[in-house]
Amino acid sequence: MTPEEKFDIIRRNTQEIVTEEELKALLKTKKNPSVYLGTAITGRPHIGYFVWVLKLADFLKAGFKVKLLLADLHGALDQTPWELLEKRFEYYKIIIPNMFEAIGADIKNFEIVKGSDFQKNANYFYDVLRVSTYATVHDAKKAGSEVVKQSDNPRLAGLIYPIMQALDEEYLGVDIQYGGVDQRKILMFAREYLPKVGYQSRVEVMTPLIPGLIGEKMSASKEDSKIDLLDSDENVKNKLKKAFCPAGVVEGNGVLAFAKHVLMVIKQDQKKPFVIERAEKFGGKLSYNSYEALEQDYVNKKLHPEDLKKAVADEIIGLLKPMKKDIEKKLKIIKEAYP
C-alpha cells in the first residue's frame, strides 16, 4: 500500500485531521507508525463504538501499530466509583475484541493497554505536575468541557483529566491520537501543551459522532438512545421500531447515520451490497452499493422508514453475534461492574 493509499483509508469517514500535511509526511517517512485511541471505562459499550472500531481497523490495514487505551483512571476522574474500575476494565477487555471479530479485522498489530499500568509511574506523575504549571484552569476546564461530566461546582479531577490524556500520547509512544470530534478540545490542548514540557505534538484524527436512536447523541446513560452489545435480538428489533426516523429526514436520524458510518463501510469493505428486503407488493427488494444512493432514495421517499429500520436491525443482530460468546460470564461481570 502506497503512502497515498494509506492516507485515503485513514481519511475516510473522518471529520477533521490536524494536520493532513503532518499525516502525509508521517506516512512517507515511517513504515509502521503507531496510533492510539483512549476510552474511559465508564458506561457499558454500545453499537456506537463500532465507529471507532472500524477506524482503528483502517489504521491496521494501513500498517499501523494500534493501541487501545482502556483508561481506568480516567474513568475514576469522570466519576466512576473506584471500587468498580477493575470489573469495568475486565468487561471492556473481553467485549471489545469481539467487536473487531464482528467486522473481520486482522488484529495481530492491535494491543490493549490498561491506563493505570503506566499512569502510576513516578515519571508520569512528575510530568502531570510539570504540565499543570503551564496549563491554566480556563484551558484545562475548556479542554474537558465536552468529555468530562460538568456541574456548577466541578471537581478538581476534571482539570487533571485533559493533562493526563495529553501525556498519554508521549507515554504510549504513538505518532497519532484518534478520537471522536467531541475530543477535539482535549486533542488541541495536547498539541499546545506537550511542546511546553519538551515533547512533540502529535497528529490528531477525529471522526464524527453519530446520533442515537432518539435523535440525540448516542449515550450509554440513555437506554433508548443506544443498543447495548448484549441486547437480545428482540430488544434490537424493538429499539429500532421506536427509533427516531422520520420519512425523508436525514438530520438527527440515528438509523441513517449508523447505516452510513458503520454498515455501509463494512459492506464496501466486504464488496457486498446493503440489501433491504421488501415484499413484491411494496416494490421488491432494494440493493445499495453506496450510502449516497441509499440516502437519495430515503430523501425522495422511495425507501420507507420501516423497511430501513428492519434492514438495519437485521444487520445489527448479525454484528452482535460474536458478543454473545460466553454471555453468562459477561452478564456476571456486568452485574458486578454496573450494579
N, C-alpha and C positions, 0 to 999 in steps of 0.2 A: 504494500500500500504506500503510495507516494505521500509526501507531506501535505499536498493539496487535497488528496482524498481523505487523509486523516482529519484535516481541518473541516471539510464538508460534513463528515459524520459527527464530529463533535459539535458543530454549529447547529445542526438540525434540531428543530423544536426548542431552541434556546430563545430567551428574551433579550439577553444582554451578555456581552463578553467584554471584560475590562482587562486588557485591551486586545482586540483582534490582531493587531500588529505584533504584540508580545507573544501571543499564542502561535502565530505563524513562525516567528523566529525560534521559539522553543521547539517546534516540530521539525524544523530544518537542522537544528544543532544537537538534538538529543534523541537517541534511538528509542529508548524506553523511559519516557518521563513518568512522573507519578502524580496522582490526584487523590484528594480525599473529600468525602462528604461526612459531616458530623450530624448525628441526630440525637437529641437529648431523650433519654428513656423516660418519657412522661406518659402520654396516653397510649392506648393499645394501637398497634399498627393497623392501617386500613388500606383500602384499594388505591387511595390517592398516592401511597408510597410507590406504586408502580411507575409513576412519572420519573422519579429519581432512580429507581432500579433500572429502567430502560436506558437512562442517560449514562449510568455507570457501566452498563453493558456496552454502550457506544464507545466509551473510553477503553474498555477491554479490547474491543475489536480494533481500535486504533493503536494497540500495542502498549497501552499504559499499564503501570502497576497501580492497582486501585485499592485504596484503604477506606473502609467504613468505620468511622469512629462512633462507637456506642458510648455516648457521653454521659456516664452515670453521675459524675459530679455536677455537670451542667443541669442534669435533671433535678438534683437537690437544690441548686441555685434557683431553679424555676419552680420551687415549692413542692417537689415530690418528697414525701416523707423519707428520711434517711433509712429507716428500717425496711423499706420496700425496694431499695435500689438493687440489691443483689438478685431478687426474684424477677424484677423487670428486665434486668440485664440478661438473665437466663432465658426469658421468653423471647426477647428480641434476637438473641444469638441463635435460637432454634428456628424461628419463623422466617427471618429474612433470607437465609439461603434457599428456603422453599420458594420464595418469590423469584429468585434467579433461575431456579429449576423450571418454574412455570413458563418462563419466556424462552427457555432453551439456551441460556447464556453459558459460555465457557468460563469457568471461574478459577482457572489454575493460577491466574495472577491477581486474585482477589483475596484480601485479608481483612478480618475483623479485629479491631483494636479496642480494648477497654480503656476508657479515659483515665481512670484512677491508677492504672498500671504505670503511667508515666507522669501524670499531673501531680502526684505527691512527691515527685523528685525535688530535692533541695534546690537545684539549679533552676528548675521551672518556677518554683515559688519565688525565688530571688528575682527572676525576670518579671513575674507578676508585679512585684513591688517596684521594679525599675519602670515599667510602663505606667504604673499608677502615678509616678512623679511627673510624667509628661501629660497624661490624659486628664482633661477637665471633667468635672461632674456633668456638665452640659453635654459634652461629646459622648461620654460613656452612656448616659441616660438616653440620648438620641439614638445611639447605635443599637441599643436593645429594645427600642420602643415598639417594634413590630414583632418581636420574638418572645421577649420576657413578659410574664404577666404584669400588668400595670395596676396601680392603685393610687389613691390620694396621698398615702403615706408609704411610699415604696421601701422595700428592704434593700439593704446595702448589697445583698447578693446580686441584684440586677445590674449593678455597676461593675462588679467583678466579672460577670458573665462574658461581655464582649472582649475584655482584656485577655481572658483565658482562650477564647475562640481565636483571637488573633495569634497568640503564641502557639496554638496547636499547629499552625502551618509550619512553623520552624521546627518544633519538636517531633513532628511526624515526618519531616524531611521531604516535603512534597513541593511540586512545581506549581500546582493549581489547587485552589479550593473551589468546590462546586456546591451550590445550594439553590434553594428556591429564591424567587425575586423578593420574598419577604425578608431575606437575609441581607439584602443589599447594603443597608446602613452599617451592619457589622463588617461586611467584606470591605467596604470603603474605609472603615475605621482601621482595619488591619493594614491596608495599603498605606495609610497615613502614619500609623504609629510604630510599625515594625522597624522602619528605617531609623527612627529616633533612638532605638537601642542597638543599632548596628546590624540589623537583619534585613534581608532583601524582601521587597514586596513581591507578591505572587500574582499570577493571572487569576482572575475571578470569573467564574462561569455561572450564569443564572438561567433557570427555566421558569416559565410562568406557573402560577398557582391555578388549579382548576376549581371551578365552583363545585359545591357539594350538591346533593340531590334536592336540597330545598332552596337552591338559588343563592346560597351564601358560600363562604369559604368552607371547604371540606374540613371537618374538625372532629378529633377523637372525642371531644367533650359534648358534641351534639349528635346524639344517636341517629336521628333521622337524616342527618346530612351525609352520612357515610355508610359504607358496607364494610363490616369487620371481616378480617381474613378468615375467621372461623364461622361466619354466618352460614346457616343451613341453606340449601337450595331454595327452600320455601321462603325463607327470610329475604334472600336476594330478590326473588320474584316480587314479593310484597312491597319491598322498599322501592323497586323500580316502578311498580304500578303507581305508587303515591308520589313519585318524583316530579319536581317542577320541570315541565317540558311542554310549554305552550306551542301550539301549531304555528310553524313558520318563524318562531323566535329563536335567535341564536344567543343573544346576550343573557348571561346568567344561567344558561341551560347546561347543567352539570352532566346530563346524559350525552349530549352532543360533545361536550368538552372531553369526556372520558373516551368517547369514540375517536376523537381527533388525536389526543395526546398519548393514548395507550393502545387502543385496539387497532387503529389503522397503522400505527408504527409496527406493531407485531405482525400484522397481515402483510405489510410491504416487505418486511424482512424475510418472511416465510414465502414470499411471492405467491400469496393466495388472496383471493378477493374477500371482501366482507359481504356476506350473503344474508339477506333478510327474507325469510320465508313468509309468503302470503298465500292465502287461498286463491285459486284461479278467479273466483268471482270478485276478488279485490285487486285483480291485476297480475297475480302470479308473483313469483319470487323476483327480488331485485339483487343485483350484484354490483359491487363498487370496488374499483381499483385505486381510488384516491378519495381522501376526505373531502376535497373541494367538490367533487361530483355528488357526494352524499349530502353535503350542506346545501348545495344548489337545489336538489330535489326537495329537501326539507323546507327551505325558504319558500319554494314555489308550491308547497303543499302537495307535492306528488308522493311524498313519504309521510305517512300518518304517525303521530307520536306513539300510539300504542304499538305499532309494528316495530318502530325503532326501539322502544323500551324492551319489548320481548326479545329482540335480537341481541341487544346489549346484555340483558340478564343472562341469556344462554351462554354468551361469550365469557362473562364474569364467572359463572358457575364452572366452566371449563378451566379458567385460570386458577380458581381456588382449590382444585382437586389436590395438588401437592400439599396444601396446608392441612389437609385432613389426615395426613400420616401421623401416627402416634397421637391422635387427637385427645385421648383420655389423659395422657401425660401433659399435653399443652393446657387442657382445661384445668388440671390440678394446679399447674404453675400460675395460671391466670387468677384462680381463686385466691391464691396467696399474694400475688403481685398487685391485684386490684380488688381488695376486699370491700 
